[in-house]
Amino acid sequence: MTQWIEMGKFAELDESARKEANRLAEYAIDVALDPSKVIRFEETENGFRLMIDEDLYTFYQGI
């Protein structure tokens, strides 16, 4: 089962949330991962969380 790591919290899906998701999508593409499968937003009581798959996180952190 895939682990998901929280990369940010946003009150709403505004321009800054989309920019951060797009920035992470570029990393995903660079390492041959499909952004639609490794990046997602989850709705919370206070807004949204930007989540990335553990595989993308590993590349992102340089592990």
C-alpha positions in Angstrom: 0.0 0.0 0.0 1.3 3.4 -0.9 2.1 5.9 1.8 1.1 9.6 1.3 3.1 12.5 2.7 1.6 15.9 3.5 3.4 18.7 1.7 1.2 21.6 2.5 -2.1 22.9 3.9 -4.3 25.4 2.1 -7.6 27.1 3.2 -8.9 26.8 -0.4 -7.8 25.5 -3.7 -6.5 28.9 -4.9 -3.7 30.0 -7.1 -1.0 29.4 -4.6 -2.3 25.8 -4.0 -2.3 25.1 -7.7 1.2 26.6 -8.2 2.6 24.3 -5.5 0.9 21.3 -7.0 2.2 22.2 -10.5 5.7 22.6 -9.0 5.6 19.1 -7.6 4.1 17.8 -10.9 7.3 19.0 -12.6 9.4 17.0 -10.2 7.2 14.0 -10.9 7.6 14.3 -14.7 11.3 14.7 -14.3 11.5 11.3 -12.6 9.0 9.6 -15.0 6.1 9.5 -12.6 2.5 10.3 -13.6 1.5 13.5 -11.6 -2.1 12.4 -11.5 -1.1 9.3 -9.6 1.4 10.7 -7.2 -0.1 14.1 -6.3 -3.5 14.8 -4.8 -5.5 17.2 -2.6 -7.5 15.9 0.3 -10.3 17.9 1.8 -10.1 18.6 5.5 -12.3 20.4 8.0 -10.1 23.5 7.6 -9.5 23.4 3.9 -7.2 21.1 1.8 -4.0 19.1 2.2 -1.6 18.7 -0.6 -0.3 15.1 -0.5 2.4 13.3 -2.5 3.2 9.6 -2.9 6.1 8.3 -1.0 8.0 7.5 -4.3 7.8 11.1 -5.4 8.8 12.2 -1.9 11.9 10.0 -2.0 13.0 11.7 -5.2 12.0 15.1 -4.0 14.1 14.8 -0.8 17.0 13.2 -2.7 16.9 10.0 -0.6 
